Amino acid sequence: MALLPIIVAPDPRLTQKAAPVAKVDARVRKLMDDMLETMYIAPGIGLAAPQVGVLQRVIVLDLAHEGEAPRPLRMANPELLWVSDEDAVYNEGCLSVPEHYADVTRPAKIKVRYLDENNKTIEMEAEGLLATCIQHEMDHLDGVLFIDHLTALKRNIILRKLLKAKKAPPAPTRDHVL
């Protein structure tokens, strides 16, 4: 497995739409495994292929708590079949929008269809944090970040801070101190 670089906003690659995978083969399974390793080390609970520079409709998730056995979900070509009228609000963050969090309203329950790591079509219902996480990662496949669900003012403040952080010189290390 390989650790993949996570793209940080603002970056135009995060606004592009990802293409479907033809099938889940060895190459896609390796991508899924590499994405999971990257997500675990980051650490995060979800990661979409566009966040690591791969414009394919692939997401991975794992909502296991610390100390629990991993429960990874690998999804290719996820599509929402149904969303509830009831909404839920979660304080979301994102590995591509580091150190920023905001309340986002999304459907509380969903039904999703996807290809698993064995190229098998799966339909699954989800609610709560799992439903939110799936929707958050699926947004990435369409070039949408969680901050795009915020007001323009809040979104622009966050983007300005991220841009400033990208331009800032690295902090001196002990080796550079005289």
C-alpha positions as CSV (number, residue, x, y, z in Angstrom):
1,M,0.0,0.0,0.0
2,A,1.1,3.6,-0.6
3,L,0.4,6.8,1.3
4,L,-1.2,9.3,-1.1
5,P,-0.9,13.1,-1.0
6,I,-4.1,14.8,0.0
7,I,-5.0,17.9,-2.0
8,V,-5.9,21.0,0.1
9,A,-8.3,23.7,-0.9
10,P,-8.3,26.0,-2.6
11,D,-7.2,23.8,-5.5
12,P,-9.0,23.7,-8.8
13,R,-8.7,19.9,-8.9
14,L,-11.2,19.7,-6.0
15,T,-13.9,21.4,-8.1
16,Q,-13.8,18.8,-11.0
17,K,-16.3,16.1,-11.6
18,A,-15.0,12.5,-11.3
19,A,-15.6,9.8,-13.9
20,P,-17.3,6.5,-13.2
21,V,-15.1,3.4,-13.0
22,A,-15.8,0.7,-15.6
23,K,-15.4,-2.0,-13.0
24,V,-13.7,-2.6,-9.7
25,D,-10.5,-4.5,-10.7
26,A,-7.1,-4.9,-9.1
27,R,-6.1,-1.3,-10.0
28,V,-9.3,0.2,-8.3
29,R,-8.9,-2.2,-5.3
30,K,-5.3,-0.9,-4.9
31,L,-6.6,2.7,-5.1
32,M,-9.2,1.9,-2.4
33,D,-6.6,0.3,-0.1
34,D,-4.1,3.2,-0.6
35,M,-6.9,5.6,0.1
36,L,-7.9,3.8,3.3
37,E,-4.2,3.8,4.5
38,T,-4.0,7.5,3.7
39,M,-7.3,8.2,5.5
40,Y,-6.3,6.3,8.6
41,I,-2.9,8.1,8.9
42,A,-4.4,11.6,8.2
43,P,-6.6,10.7,10.4
44,G,-10.1,10.9,9.0
45,I,-13.3,8.9,8.6
46,G,-13.8,9.3,4.9
47,L,-11.8,10.1,1.7
48,A,-12.8,10.5,-1.9
49,A,-10.5,9.8,-4.9
50,P,-10.5,13.4,-6.1
51,Q,-8.9,14.4,-2.8
52,V,-5.9,12.4,-3.8
53,G,-5.8,13.6,-7.4
54,V,-7.7,10.7,-8.9
55,L,-10.8,11.8,-10.8
56,Q,-12.7,8.6,-10.4
57,R,-15.9,7.9,-8.5
58,V,-14.4,6.1,-5.6
59,I,-14.8,6.7,-1.9
60,V,-13.7,5.0,1.3
61,L,-15.1,5.3,4.8
62,D,-14.5,3.9,8.3
63,L,-16.6,5.1,11.2
64,A,-15.1,2.6,13.7
65,H,-14.1,4.3,17.0
66,E,-10.6,4.3,18.4
67,G,-9.9,0.9,19.9
68,E,-12.6,-0.8,17.8
69,A,-11.7,-3.2,14.9
70,P,-11.7,-1.3,11.5
71,R,-14.9,-1.5,9.5
72,P,-13.8,-0.1,6.1
73,L,-16.4,0.6,3.4
74,R,-15.1,0.8,-0.1
75,M,-17.5,2.3,-2.7
76,A,-17.2,2.8,-6.4
77,N,-19.8,4.7,-8.4
78,P,-22.0,5.4,-5.5
79,E,-25.4,6.8,-6.3
80,L,-28.2,8.0,-4.1
81,L,-31.4,6.1,-4.7
82,W,-33.5,7.8,-2.0
83,V,-33.1,10.6,0.6
84,S,-35.4,11.3,3.5
85,D,-37.4,14.5,3.9
86,E,-36.0,14.7,7.4
87,D,-32.7,16.6,7.8
88,A,-29.8,16.2,10.2
89,V,-27.1,18.7,11.1
90,Y,-23.6,17.6,11.7
91,N,-20.4,19.6,12.4
92,E,-18.3,18.6,9.4
93,G,-14.7,18.8,8.7
94,C,-12.6,17.6,5.8
95,L,-9.1,16.4,5.1
96,S,-9.0,18.8,2.1
97,V,-10.1,21.7,4.3
98,P,-7.8,21.2,7.4
99,E,-8.7,22.6,10.8
100,H,-12.0,24.1,9.7
101,Y,-15.4,22.8,10.8
102,A,-19.0,24.0,10.3
103,D,-22.5,22.7,10.7
104,V,-24.0,21.3,7.5
105,T,-27.6,20.2,6.9
106,R,-28.1,17.1,4.9
107,P,-30.8,14.4,4.6
108,A,-30.9,12.3,7.8
109,K,-31.4,9.0,6.0
110,I,-30.3,7.7,2.5
111,K,-30.3,4.7,0.3
112,V,-27.2,4.2,-1.8
113,R,-26.2,1.8,-4.5
114,Y,-22.5,1.2,-5.2
115,L,-19.9,-1.4,-6.4
116,D,-17.9,-2.9,-3.6
117,E,-14.3,-4.0,-3.7
118,N,-15.3,-7.3,-5.4
119,N,-17.3,-5.5,-8.1
120,K,-20.5,-6.6,-6.5
121,T,-23.5,-4.2,-6.7
122,I,-24.7,-3.3,-3.1
123,E,-27.7,-1.4,-2.0
124,M,-27.5,0.0,1.6
125,E,-29.6,2.2,3.8
126,A,-27.7,4.6,6.1
127,E,-28.7,7.2,8.7
128,G,-26.9,9.4,11.2
129,L,-23.2,10.0,10.8
130,L,-22.8,7.2,8.2
131,A,-25.4,8.9,5.9
132,T,-23.7,12.3,6.4
133,C,-20.3,10.9,5.7
134,I,-21.4,9.1,2.5
135,Q,-23.1,12.3,1.3
136,H,-20.0,14.4,2.2
137,E,-17.7,12.0,0.2
138,M,-20.1,11.7,-2.7
139,D,-20.1,15.6,-2.9
140,H,-16.3,15.4,-3.6
141,L,-17.1,13.2,-6.7
142,D,-19.0,16.2,-8.1
143,G,-16.5,18.8,-7.2
144,V,-18.3,20.0,-4.1
145,L,-16.7,20.7,-0.7
146,F,-18.6,20.9,2.6
147,I,-17.9,24.6,2.7
148,D,-19.9,25.0,-0.5
149,H,-23.0,24.3,1.7
150,L,-22.1,27.4,3.8
151,T,-22.9,31.0,3.2
152,A,-20.6,32.8,0.7
153,L,-19.2,34.9,3.6
154,K,-18.2,31.9,5.7
155,R,-16.9,29.9,2.7
156,N,-14.7,32.9,1.6
157,I,-13.3,33.4,5.1
158,I,-12.3,29.8,5.2
159,L,-10.8,29.8,1.7
160,R,-8.8,33.0,2.4
161,K,-7.3,31.4,5.6
162,L,-6.4,28.2,3.6
163,L,-4.8,30.3,0.8
164,K,-2.8,32.3,3.4
165,A,-1.6,29.1,5.1
166,K,-0.5,27.7,1.7
167,K,1.6,30.8,1.0
168,A,3.1,31.1,4.5
169,P,6.7,30.0,4.7
170,P,7.3,26.8,6.8
171,A,8.1,27.4,10.4
172,P,11.8,27.2,11.2
173,T,13.0,23.9,12.6
174,R,15.6,23.5,15.3
175,D,18.2,22.9,12.6
176,H,17.6,26.4,11.2
177,V,17.8,28.3,14.5
178,L,21.1,30.0,15.1
